[in-house]
Every structure is written in structure tokens, then in C-alpha cells.
Amino acid sequence: MQRASRMSRVIRLYLLVVTVIAGVWFVITAPQHAGLRGDAENVLDSPLITIAEAQSHADFPIKVPPTLPGEANVKGARVIRVTVRNLDDVIARAKASQRPFTGYGVLFLPQGKRLMVRAHQASPAEKSGLPSDQLFQLISLDDEKITASNASAWSRIRKALNSPPPLKVTYADKDGTSRSVVIAQKESFMAGAEMPQIDQRNRIALIFSIRGREFTLLEGPSSKTEPTLPEARPIRVSGQPVWFMGSETKPSAYWRNGGTDFSLDNSHGALDRKEVYELIESMLKSRG
């Protein structure tokens, strides 16, 4: 049977996203948070226990797929404990980097061909209603459309930021709704490395076996933000968004439902695409 000597890239990516609220910004703007080192127990290092035993280590209801491919069986569960080795040091250096800054406090971040936007913590933008813990797709500044990440867009952003206030920021909410905030004035606030917000709650890995190979379903409480997975291919399953990753022959997936985040690690190719789809579909349709 194939066994991984290390936790798979899919699970590590998932844990990076969910253990650091707004974790995608640690990737995009790494210098702001350089030095943050997170650890998650290797899936294989944690003892295999029953799902009932695992439930006592989780503060969310563990969900078992109601429908599995015919030959698949549940081997058990492992508890994944997330820790941050140097959190005190990171917080101390973040505080030391803080400097007074005068401006709106709007952060613009490229994501592929799109431009994303959020507020800096404790800035005028956040006070005006632009969230600081989520990324949103930028639509316009002062009613001038800006959607793509290119030289022209950055030129228009600089122009808007250097113009007299107020500044109107329009963005697409997670459900696609257009929302606007108006920032009345530039103000002084403390800028620099932002305070990391860490979620160290346990995750549960359900281990399955089929045709001599294993696949893992990692479950954990949903974070405040939806992860941004640049390499993923979003599709809708039972009307809900699911992000597929990996190759066509070894598809893995991420989705969230009912306050729980799910990451299906199929890096050994235990399941084909049809089986992955049907497993996810059965979970999304289940009310249990």
C-alpha cells in the first residue's frame, strides 16, 4: 500500500490557509509576516483512532461521507494538532515594525489577472466598512472601473489615492454582490506588519482505503475567510462551489459546508474524478 512519508502538499496548503486567518496574505505579502513558522502534526505521526474517539478532540461535528465507492472502507481517524512555534517572536517583531502612516489604508493585491482589495487593520478603510480579514475583487475606485492587474490599473490606483478625499471603493462580495464604501478622510494609523490571527483548533483526518491505496478527508472548523487557491479549478457540485486541485488522474478538492472546511487529499490517485465528484456530492446532499 502506498504511504506518504510526509503530509501531502494538498493538506499542507489547506492547513496554511485555515490556520492563519487571511492566510493567503501571508503568501502574497510574505515580507510583512516573514518568519511565521507553523507546524501541523504529520498525518502519519498521529495514532489511528476511531471516529468516535476523534470526535472528542474536535469542536465541530465530524462528517463521514454517506456514499463511498464500492470497495472503499474507513480505516479510522487521526487528530491533527496545529501549533505555531514562534508566535511570540512574530508578534513582538510585528509590533516593533509598526510606524505611523497617513492615508486611506486600502491594500490592493494582484491575484492572477484580477485585483483584490481589503483594508489595513485599524485604518480609515476598515472604520468605513471595508473588511480587513477578507479579500474581495476590486470593481472600481471613485466609480472608475478597475478590474485587471496591469500597468494601467496601477496608474489609476495611484491617481485615485493621490486625489483629494473622499475615496469610494467598490468591490464584489463573496456572493458576487457589488458593495461600496466611502472613506471620508485620510487619517494617521499604525502601519507595518499586521498582527497574525492564528487558528490552532484541531483538525481531523479521516483515512480511507480503496484498491490498495489511501485517500484522506481532512475536516476542520471554517475560518473567517474563504481560502484563495490560485491553482484550483472551481466548479459547482449540488449548487455549491468546490475547488478541484491536482491532475485529472489524481484530483483532490476543497469545499466548505455547514461551518466545516473539507479537504480531500487524493494525491495517490486512489479515486478517479467521477468517484471524487460523487463522494463530494453525497456529502453536500446529506443533512447528517
C-alpha positions, 0 to 999 in steps of 0.5 A, a space after each residue: 500500500 502506498 504511504 506518504 512519508 510526509 503530509 501531502 502538499 494538498 493538506 499542507 496548503 489547506 492547513 496554511 490557509 485555515 490556520 492563519 486567518 487571511 492566510 493567503 496574505 501571508 503568501 502574497 505579502 510574505 515580507 510583512 509576516 516573514 518568519 511565521 513558522 507553523 507546524 501541523 502534526 504529520 498525518 502519519 505521526 498521529 495514532 489511528 483512532 476511531 471516529 468516535 474517539 476523534 470526535 472528542 478532540 474536535 469542536 465541530 461535528 465530524 462528517 463521514 461521507 454517506 456514499 463511498 465507492 464500492 470497495 472503499 472502507 474507513 480505516 479510522 481517524 487521526 487528530 491533527 494538532 496545529 501549533 505555531 512555534 514562534 508566535 511570540 517572536 512574530 508578534 513582538 517583531 510585528 509590533 516593533 515594525 509598526 510606524 505611523 502612516 497617513 492615508 486611506 489604508 486600502 491594500 490592493 493585491 494582484 491575484 492572477 489577472 484580477 485585483 483584490 482589495 481589503 483594508 489595513 487593520 485599524 485604518 480609515 478603510 476598515 472604520 468605513 466598512 471595508 473588511 480587513 480579514 477578507 479579500 474581495 475583487 476590486 470593481 472600481 475606485 471613485 466609480 472608475 472601473 478597475 478590474 485587471 492587474 496591469 500597468 494601467 490599473 496601477 496608474 489609476 490606483 495611484 491617481 485615485 489615492 493621490 486625489 483629494 478625499 473622499 475615496 469610494 471603493 467598490 468591490 464584489 462580495 463573496 456572493 458576487 454582490 457589488 458593495 461600496 464604501 466611502 472613506 471620508 478622510 485620510 487619517 494617521 494609523 499604525 502601519 507595518 506588519 499586521 498582527 497574525 490571527 492564528 487558528 490552532 483548533 484541531 483538525 481531523 483526518 479521516 483515512 480511507 482505503 480503496 484498491 490498495 491505496 489511501 485517500 484522506 478527508 481532512 475536516 476542520 472548523 471554517 475560518 473567517 475567510 474563504 481560502 484563495 487557491 490560485 491553482 484550483 479549478 472551481 466548479 459547482 457540485 449540488 449548487 455549491 462551489 468546490 475547488 478541484 486541485 491536482 491532475 485529472 488522474 489524481 484530483 483532490 478538492 476543497 469545499 466548505 459546508 455547514 461551518 466545516 472546511 473539507 479537504 480531500 487529499 487524493 494525491 495517490 490517485 486512489 479515486 478517479 474524478 467521477 468517484 471524487 465528484 460523487 463522494 463530494 456530492 453525497 456529502 453536500 446532499 446529506 443533512 447528517 
